[in-house]
Every structure is written in structure tokens, then in C-alpha cells.
Amino acid sequence: MNEVFYVKYFSGGYYVATPLERADYMDKNLLPDKIVSASECICNFHPNIDVLWEGSNKDKQKYAQELGISMNTYDEMEKWIDKKFEEKTFSFPQLFTTIDLAKEFCNQYLYQCKDIKILGIGLPEIFVDEFLGQEETLLKPDKERYGIEKLLINKVLIMEKGAEMRGYEVLGFEFGKFHSYICNGLEKDYHAKFNFSLNENGCIPTLEEAITYCEYSNGEEIGTEPVLWLPWAIYEYKL
């Protein structure tokens, strides 16, 4: 990876997440009390597709209660998601292809939820081909590609207007979802080797630092998940 400043970020989609309290295994001296991440290992993402598409009636009732909505509204949400999935504007597992769609979902169905955040993730242009090559995206039929692969093939720019650029996160893609350096406890390694620290948003401050951490994380001796770690820009949007 070359340490160059990139100005173009291509969209990896928009996500609706609830930040969670820092887990006991995370280093309290390096990470904030509440974690905002593009990884489902760390934050709760909405909608909960496991419940919508595979859950029992009891699971669905419990999820509706968590969201503070009636079962009628829950049923409407399920139909809405199914329709957007058929229209290919929403894709597995929780990817909204546009910021407007993510906002519409929140305003219609998550209006009772507190601490909801809409996040967008952007991959620097120079890493797009590396991502697609790792996933063998161009060798797959379109129906087997994840939504994020389709966005990156088409080189859809991330929506920067009206967004706060929070910083960067080291993420590894696998089976449609992301692992984070945080769920691998790599913040401790980064701090020991590179004097790692986060910005006021709980993100890696610069692209250059994120690239350095990715290069380290991709080393075979590190023992993380067998994924390609890349530096993703994290954006936040107002509801």
C-alpha cells in the first residue's frame, strides 16, 4: 500500500447502527466508553435481518418491543424491506444503497429509538480493485455479488454533502459483513508498535495511519481472520 493522500472515496453503502458500550475485552485506555463501528461484531445494525427473514413470531415481537413499535408497524417495516430488497436498493445484510433510503427507514420505523446513527463507509479509490480482486467479484455472476461489491464495481461515490467525516476504521470484509480491528483486539498491537490513538470521534485520525495499521494487520504472523484489511472512511449523517 502506498502512503498517498486520496480524495475519492467510493461507497460501501449506508448503515443504521446503535453504538454499544465498550466490551470488557477492549482496552479502556485506548477506546472510548461507547463504540461506533461499521462492524456488526461491535454495534447493533438495523434492520435485524436474522429476525425479519428467519425469526420466529416471538423473535419478531421482541424486536418490535426493542424498537418501540407496534406489531402492525413491524409488519409494515418487514414489507418495506422486502420491497426495497426486490428493487435492489437494499441488500443483505443491512446495506442501504443511498443515504435518502436509510433516512426514510429511520424516520418511518425507528422514530422511538435513541442513539441511532446513520453511517456511510467509503473506500479510497486506489484500494477498490484490490477489494474486488480479493472477493473475486468480477468472476461471479451478478446474482452472487453482495451489494457492496455492486456499488464498488460501479464506483459510486460516497455522499459527502451533509456528512461528518468521523475518521477511519480498519475493516476486513467476509460473507457480506465486516470485521473490525477492534473485535480482534488490535488496538493494543497498534499502540505498542505505532503509538496508536483515536480522534474525538473514536476513529483513526488520518488515512496514512489507517494504511499503516492495515499493512501490519495483513501480516500472516498476526493471526486475525483471513480477510483483507483495508482503510475505510467513516461518515455520519443527521437523521
C-alpha positions as CSV (number, residue, x, y, z in Angstrom):
1,M,0.0,0.0,0.0
2,N,1.4,3.4,-0.9
3,E,1.0,6.2,1.5
4,V,-0.7,8.7,-0.7
5,F,-3.5,11.2,0.0
6,Y,-6.7,10.0,-1.7
7,V,-9.6,12.4,-2.4
8,K,-12.0,10.0,-4.0
9,Y,-14.0,7.6,-1.7
10,F,-16.3,5.1,-3.3
11,S,-19.4,4.0,-1.4
12,G,-19.5,0.8,0.5
13,G,-23.1,1.6,1.5
14,Y,-25.1,3.2,4.3
15,Y,-25.9,1.6,7.6
16,V,-28.2,2.2,10.5
17,A,-26.4,1.4,13.8
18,T,-26.8,1.6,17.5
19,P,-23.5,2.1,19.3
20,L,-22.7,-0.2,22.2
21,E,-20.8,0.2,25.4
22,R,-17.2,-0.8,25.3
23,A,-16.8,-4.5,26.0
24,D,-14.7,-5.9,28.8
25,Y,-12.1,-7.3,26.4
26,M,-11.5,-3.9,24.8
27,D,-8.7,-1.7,26.1
28,K,-10.4,1.1,28.2
29,N,-7.2,3.2,27.9
30,L,-7.3,3.2,24.1
31,L,-11.0,3.0,23.2
32,P,-14.0,5.3,24.2
33,D,-16.7,4.2,26.5
34,K,-19.2,3.9,23.6
35,I,-18.0,2.4,20.4
36,V,-19.2,3.4,16.9
37,S,-18.1,0.9,14.3
38,A,-19.1,-0.4,10.8
39,S,-18.7,-3.9,12.2
40,E,-21.8,-5.9,13.4
41,C,-19.5,-7.6,15.8
42,I,-19.4,-4.3,17.8
43,C,-22.6,-2.4,17.0
44,N,-26.3,-3.4,16.5
45,F,-27.4,-2.9,12.9
46,H,-30.9,-2.3,11.7
47,P,-33.0,-3.9,10.5
48,N,-32.1,-7.1,12.1
49,I,-32.3,-9.3,9.1
50,D,-32.0,-12.6,11.1
51,V,-35.2,-11.7,12.8
52,L,-37.0,-10.3,9.7
53,W,-36.3,-13.2,7.4
54,E,-35.7,-16.1,9.7
55,G,-37.1,-15.2,13.1
56,S,-40.0,-16.8,15.0
57,N,-43.1,-14.8,15.9
58,K,-41.7,-14.5,19.4
59,D,-38.4,-13.1,18.0
60,K,-40.3,-10.6,15.9
61,Q,-42.4,-9.5,18.8
62,K,-39.3,-9.0,20.9
63,Y,-37.6,-7.0,18.2
64,A,-40.7,-4.8,17.8
65,Q,-40.6,-4.1,21.5
66,E,-36.9,-3.2,21.3
67,L,-37.7,-0.7,18.5
68,G,-40.7,0.7,20.4
69,I,-43.2,0.0,17.6
70,S,-46.4,-2.0,17.3
71,M,-46.7,-5.3,15.5
72,N,-48.6,-3.6,12.8
73,T,-45.8,-1.2,12.2
74,Y,-43.3,-4.0,12.4
75,D,-45.2,-5.9,9.7
76,E,-45.1,-2.7,7.6
77,M,-41.4,-2.5,8.1
78,E,-40.9,-6.1,7.0
79,K,-42.9,-5.5,3.8
80,W,-41.0,-2.3,3.2
81,I,-37.6,-4.0,3.5
82,D,-38.8,-6.9,1.2
83,K,-39.9,-4.4,-1.4
84,K,-36.6,-2.5,-1.3
85,F,-34.7,-5.8,-1.5
86,E,-36.6,-6.7,-4.6
87,E,-35.9,-3.2,-6.0
88,K,-32.2,-3.8,-5.2
89,T,-31.9,-0.6,-3.2
90,F,-31.4,-2.6,0.0
91,S,-29.2,-5.6,0.2
92,F,-28.0,-8.3,2.6
93,P,-27.3,-8.0,5.4
94,Q,-28.2,-4.3,6.2
95,L,-26.9,-2.2,3.3
96,F,-28.9,0.8,2.1
97,T,-27.6,1.9,-1.3
98,T,-28.5,5.6,-0.7
99,I,-28.5,7.9,2.2
100,D,-32.0,9.0,1.5
101,L,-33.3,5.4,1.8
102,A,-31.5,5.0,5.1
103,K,-33.1,8.2,6.4
104,E,-36.5,7.1,5.2
105,F,-36.2,3.8,7.0
106,C,-35.2,5.6,10.3
107,N,-37.9,8.2,10.1
108,Q,-40.6,5.6,9.4
109,Y,-39.7,2.8,11.7
110,L,-37.0,3.8,14.2
111,Y,-38.5,7.0,15.4
112,Q,-38.7,5.7,19.0
113,C,-35.1,4.6,19.1
114,K,-32.5,6.7,20.8
115,D,-28.8,6.9,19.9
116,I,-29.4,5.7,16.3
117,K,-26.7,6.6,13.9
118,I,-26.6,6.6,10.1
119,L,-23.1,5.7,8.9
120,G,-21.6,5.6,5.4
121,I,-18.4,3.9,4.6
122,G,-16.1,4.9,1.7
123,L,-13.1,3.1,0.3
124,P,-10.2,5.1,-1.2
125,E,-10.2,4.7,-4.9
126,I,-6.7,3.1,-5.0
127,F,-8.0,0.1,-3.0
128,V,-11.2,-0.7,-4.9
129,D,-9.5,-3.1,-7.4
130,E,-7.7,-4.8,-4.5
131,F,-11.0,-5.3,-2.7
132,L,-12.7,-6.6,-5.8
133,G,-9.8,-8.9,-6.6
134,Q,-9.8,-10.4,-3.1
135,E,-13.5,-11.1,-3.4
136,E,-13.1,-12.4,-6.9
137,T,-16.1,-10.1,-7.7
138,L,-15.6,-10.0,-11.4
139,L,-15.6,-13.8,-11.7
140,K,-19.0,-14.0,-10.0
141,P,-22.4,-13.8,-11.7
142,D,-24.2,-10.7,-10.7
143,K,-26.8,-12.5,-8.5
144,E,-24.0,-13.9,-6.3
145,R,-22.4,-10.5,-5.6
146,Y,-23.0,-8.7,-2.4
147,G,-24.5,-5.2,-2.5
148,I,-21.2,-3.7,-1.5
149,E,-19.5,-5.4,-4.5
150,K,-22.0,-3.9,-6.9
151,L,-21.5,-0.4,-5.5
152,L,-17.7,-0.7,-5.8
153,I,-17.9,-2.2,-9.3
154,N,-20.0,0.8,-10.4
155,K,-17.7,3.2,-8.5
156,V,-20.5,5.0,-6.8
157,L,-19.0,8.0,-4.8
158,I,-19.9,8.2,-1.1
159,M,-22.3,11.0,-0.3
160,E,-20.1,13.7,1.4
161,K,-22.6,16.5,1.3
162,G,-24.2,17.0,4.7
163,A,-21.9,14.4,6.3
164,E,-19.5,14.5,9.1
165,M,-16.3,12.6,8.2
166,R,-15.6,10.9,11.5
167,G,-12.2,9.4,10.6
168,Y,-11.1,5.9,9.5
169,E,-11.6,2.3,10.6
170,V,-9.5,-0.8,9.7
171,L,-12.1,-3.3,8.4
172,G,-12.0,-6.7,6.8
173,F,-14.8,-8.0,4.7
174,E,-16.2,-11.5,4.9
175,F,-19.5,-13.1,3.9
176,G,-21.2,-9.7,3.4
177,K,-20.1,-8.3,6.8
178,F,-17.2,-6.5,8.3
179,H,-14.7,-7.5,11.0
180,S,-13.1,-4.6,12.7
181,Y,-9.6,-4.2,14.1
182,I,-11.4,-3.6,17.4
183,C,-13.0,-7.0,17.6
184,N,-9.6,-8.5,17.1
185,G,-8.1,-6.5,19.9
186,L,-5.6,-5.0,17.5
187,E,-5.7,-1.6,19.2
188,K,-3.2,-2.9,21.7
189,D,-0.8,-4.0,19.0
190,Y,-1.2,-0.7,17.2
191,H,-0.4,1.2,20.3
192,A,2.6,-0.8,21.2
193,K,4.1,-0.6,17.7
194,F,2.9,2.8,16.4
195,N,1.8,4.9,19.3
196,F,-1.9,4.4,18.3
197,S,-4.5,6.9,19.4
198,L,-8.0,7.8,18.2
199,N,-9.6,11.2,17.5
200,E,-12.5,12.7,19.4
201,N,-14.9,10.6,17.3
202,G,-13.3,7.3,18.3
203,C,-11.8,6.8,14.9
204,I,-8.3,6.6,13.4
205,P,-7.5,10.3,12.6
206,T,-5.7,10.0,9.3
207,L,-5.6,7.8,6.2
208,E,-1.9,7.5,6.4
209,E,-2.2,6.0,9.9
210,A,-5.0,3.7,8.8
211,I,-2.9,2.4,5.9
212,T,0.0,1.7,8.3
213,Y,-2.3,-0.3,10.6
214,C,-3.7,-2.3,7.6
215,E,-0.3,-3.2,6.4
216,Y,0.5,-4.6,9.9
217,S,-2.8,-6.4,10.2
218,N,-2.4,-8.1,6.8
219,G,0.8,-9.8,8.0
220,E,0.5,-13.5,8.2
221,E,2.0,-13.7,11.6
222,I,-0.7,-11.6,13.2
223,G,-3.3,-14.4,13.3
224,T,-6.5,-12.4,12.6
225,E,-9.4,-13.6,10.4
226,P,-8.3,-14.5,6.9
227,V,-9.5,-11.2,5.4
228,L,-8.0,-8.3,3.5
229,W,-7.8,-5.4,6.0
230,L,-8.4,-2.0,4.3
231,P,-8.8,1.6,5.5
232,W,-12.4,2.7,5.2
233,A,-13.5,6.3,5.8
234,I,-16.5,6.5,8.2
235,Y,-19.1,9.2,7.6
236,E,-22.1,10.1,9.8
237,Y,-25.3,11.7,8.6
238,K,-28.0,13.6,10.5
239,L,-31.5,11.9,10.6
